[in-house]
Amino acid sequence: RAGTLDYCSTPNGYNWFYHRQKLIAKEKRGFVYQGSSYENPCLPAESLDYLKKSMTPARAAQHLYGQFSSFEGRLIPEEILQKALSNGLGPDNPQTGRSYVHGWDLARKLTYTVGIVLDITARPYQIVHVERYQRDWPEIIGRIKTLYNRYGGRVLIDSTGIGDVVLSELSEIRAEGFNFAGGNREKLLANLERVFFSGEIALYDCQIQQPDGSTWRLLDELRALDAGYDNAGDGICALALSLWATDSHNKTVMPAIPAMGRF
């Protein structure tokens, strides 16, 4: 039909959308415009600045400035993430006869507490529950106990710093601590990398509404994770802890190095 096709998108690396808009501009078959979110008078600049603090330069270029960015330093290729998504069954309630593990990355200052429950009955492991928030420690401890009572299974929490205090309150559920210091963080994330490349994890596109109106996605964190492990967000660390709880039980990962703390 005759008419105008108006197609908008947030850049996502140098993908097909990038090449299509370059071709349209080159052949002068249409109007191509890239704009910054800061140009929108309806979006408060202070809110954009807040979001920018939690983004890598490449993600800020994409999501705030409307620019196409290279993801050559990205750790997990998109095709591997898409495969994991295609195997995902979505969130699920506890089921009789199935085995679960829990991973908890605890908040510090401006970061968030994230808890992830995995169904490890069979490979690929399924993410069945995710939660993310900023709350007081008594409420966080209560949530860890609540999920343990619902799903059962092994519970592994980040015991670095204040995590020791939380761990002492979870002795009744036999929670275990993992200290990120002494090179252990790198081993934890190396194990997560191995699990993704071996196809042992299934994802669903978990989206959680935040108090500031934004939407947090675990998938966004995984896409932003770089090969140097510099951009590992709270959700990635929680997932990595749950995978460590799974695989260290199966004796398929290197042991963590003793560091300052309970672990």
C-alpha positions in Angstrom: 0.0 0.0 0.0 1.1 3.5 -0.6 2.0 5.5 2.5 4.8 6.1 5.0 6.5 3.5 7.1 7.8 4.9 10.4 10.1 2.4 12.0 11.9 3.1 15.3 14.3 1.1 17.4 16.9 1.2 20.2 20.3 0.3 18.6 21.6 -3.1 19.6 25.1 -3.3 18.2 25.9 -3.4 14.5 23.0 -5.7 13.7 20.6 -5.9 10.7 18.8 -2.7 11.8 22.0 -0.8 11.7 22.8 -2.0 8.2 19.2 -1.4 6.9 19.2 2.2 8.1 22.6 2.8 6.6 21.4 1.5 3.3 18.2 3.6 3.4 20.3 6.7 4.1 22.8 5.9 1.3 20.2 5.2 -1.3 18.1 8.2 -0.1 15.0 6.1 0.1 13.8 7.6 3.3 14.6 9.9 6.2 17.0 8.5 8.9 17.3 10.3 12.3 19.2 9.4 15.4 18.4 11.3 18.6 19.4 11.5 22.2 17.0 10.9 25.1 18.3 14.2 26.5 16.6 15.9 23.6 13.2 14.8 24.9 11.8 17.6 27.1 9.4 15.1 28.8 12.3 13.1 30.3 14.0 14.7 33.4 17.7 15.0 32.8 18.4 14.0 36.4 16.6 10.7 35.8 18.7 10.1 32.7 21.9 10.9 34.7 20.8 8.4 37.3 20.4 5.7 34.7 23.7 6.6 33.1 25.6 5.9 36.3 24.6 2.2 36.1 25.4 1.8 32.4 28.6 0.9 30.5 29.6 3.5 27.9 28.4 1.2 25.2 25.0 0.8 26.8 24.7 4.5 27.5 25.5 5.2 23.8 22.7 2.9 22.8 19.9 3.5 25.3 20.5 7.2 26.1 22.2 8.7 23.0 20.6 6.6 20.2 24.0 5.5 18.8 25.2 2.2 17.5 28.0 0.7 19.5 30.4 -2.1 19.0 30.1 -5.1 21.3 33.5 -6.7 20.4 34.3 -6.9 24.2 31.0 -8.6 25.0 31.3 -11.9 26.8 28.2 -13.9 25.8 27.3 -13.7 22.1 23.7 -13.0 21.2 23.2 -16.4 19.5 24.1 -18.2 22.8 21.6 -15.9 24.8 18.9 -16.6 22.2 19.5 -20.4 22.5 19.2 -20.1 26.3 16.0 -18.1 25.9 14.5 -20.7 23.5 15.0 -23.4 26.1 13.5 -21.4 28.9 10.2 -22.5 30.4 9.6 -19.3 32.5 8.9 -18.8 36.2 7.5 -21.7 38.1 6.2 -22.7 41.5 7.8 -25.4 43.5 7.1 -28.9 42.2 7.3 -32.2 44.1 10.3 -34.3 43.3 12.4 -31.5 41.8 15.7 -30.1 43.1 16.4 -26.4 43.6 19.3 -24.1 44.5 19.3 -20.4 45.5 21.8 -17.6 44.8 21.7 -14.2 46.6 23.8 -11.2 45.8 23.3 -8.7 48.6 23.0 -4.9 48.3 25.7 -2.5 49.2 24.9 1.3 49.2 23.3 2.0 45.8 23.3 -1.6 44.6 20.4 -4.0 44.7 19.7 -7.3 46.4 18.9 -10.0 43.8 17.8 -13.6 44.5 17.6 -16.3 41.9 16.2 -19.8 42.2 17.2 -22.5 39.8 15.5 -25.8 39.1 18.5 -28.2 38.7 16.6 -31.4 38.2 17.9 -31.7 34.6 20.0 -29.8 32.2 19.6 -27.1 31.0 18.9 -25.7 34.4 15.8 -23.5 34.5 15.5 -20.1 36.2 12.2 -20.4 38.1 12.2 -17.3 40.3 13.9 -13.9 40.3 13.5 -10.9 42.7 15.4 -7.6 42.9 15.0 -4.7 45.3 16.5 -2.4 47.9 15.2 -3.3 51.3 16.3 -3.4 55.0 18.3 -6.5 56.1 15.6 -8.0 58.3 13.2 -8.0 55.3 15.9 -9.5 53.0 16.6 -12.2 55.6 12.9 -12.9 55.8 12.6 -13.3 52.0 15.6 -15.7 51.8 13.9 -17.9 54.5 10.6 -17.7 52.7 11.9 -18.8 49.4 13.9 -21.6 51.1 10.8 -22.8 52.8 8.9 -22.8 49.5 11.5 -24.4 47.3 14.0 -26.1 49.6 17.5 -26.8 48.4 21.0 -25.3 48.8 21.3 -21.6 49.5 24.5 -19.7 48.6 24.8 -16.0 49.5 27.4 -13.4 48.9 29.2 -13.3 52.3 31.6 -10.4 51.5 31.4 -7.7 54.1 27.9 -7.3 55.6 27.0 -10.7 54.2 28.6 -12.3 57.2 26.0 -10.7 59.4 23.2 -12.0 57.2 24.7 -15.4 57.0 24.7 -15.7 60.8 20.9 -15.1 60.8 20.4 -17.9 58.3 22.0 -20.8 60.2 18.6 -22.5 60.6 18.4 -23.0 56.8 22.1 -24.0 56.6 22.8 -21.1 54.1 26.4 -21.0 52.9 28.6 -18.0 52.1 30.8 -17.2 49.2 33.4 -14.5 49.6 34.1 -12.5 46.4 37.6 -11.5 47.5 41.0 -13.2 46.7 40.2 -14.0 43.1 37.0 -15.9 43.9 34.8 -13.4 42.0 36.7 -14.2 38.8 36.3 -18.0 39.3 32.6 -17.5 40.0 32.1 -15.6 36.7 34.3 -18.0 34.8 32.0 -20.8 35.8 29.0 -18.8 34.7 30.7 -18.3 31.3 31.4 -22.0 31.0 27.7 -22.9 31.8 26.4 -20.5 29.1 28.9 -21.7 26.4 28.1 -25.4 27.2 24.3 -24.7 26.9 23.6 -25.8 30.5 21.3 -22.9 31.4 17.9 -21.8 30.2 16.6 -18.2 30.5 13.3 -16.4 30.4 13.1 -12.7 29.8 12.6 -11.6 33.4 11.5 -8.0 33.7 11.0 -6.2 37.1 9.5 -2.8 37.4 11.7 -0.4 39.5 10.6 2.4 41.9 11.9 5.1 39.5 9.6 3.7 36.7 12.4 2.0 34.8 12.4 -1.8 34.0 15.2 -4.0 35.0 16.0 -7.1 32.8 18.5 -9.8 33.6 18.9 -10.2 29.8 20.2 -6.6 29.7 22.9 -7.4 32.3 24.0 -10.5 30.4 24.3 -8.5 27.2 26.4 -5.9 29.0 28.8 -8.4 30.6 32.2 -7.9 29.1 35.1 -10.3 28.6 37.0 -8.7 31.5 34.1 -9.3 33.9 34.1 -5.5 34.7 30.4 -5.0 34.2 28.9 -7.9 36.2 25.7 -6.6 37.7 23.7 -7.7 40.7 21.6 -10.1 38.7 24.6 -11.8 37.1 26.3 -12.3 40.4 23.1 -13.9 41.9 22.9 -16.2 38.9 26.6 -17.0 39.1 26.1 -17.9 42.8 23.2 -20.2 42.1 25.2 -21.9 39.3 28.2 -22.3 41.7 25.9 -23.9 44.2 24.8 -26.3 41.5 28.1 -27.2 40.0 30.2 -27.3 43.2 27.7 -29.8 44.4 28.4 -31.8 41.3 32.2 -31.2 41.7 32.6 -29.6 38.2 34.2 -26.3 39.2 37.5 -25.3 40.7 37.3 -24.6 44.5 37.1 -21.1 45.7 40.2 -19.6 47.3 39.8 -18.9 51.1 39.5 -15.2 51.6 38.7 -12.7 54.4 35.2 -13.7 55.6 33.3 -16.8 56.5 33.8 -18.7 53.2 
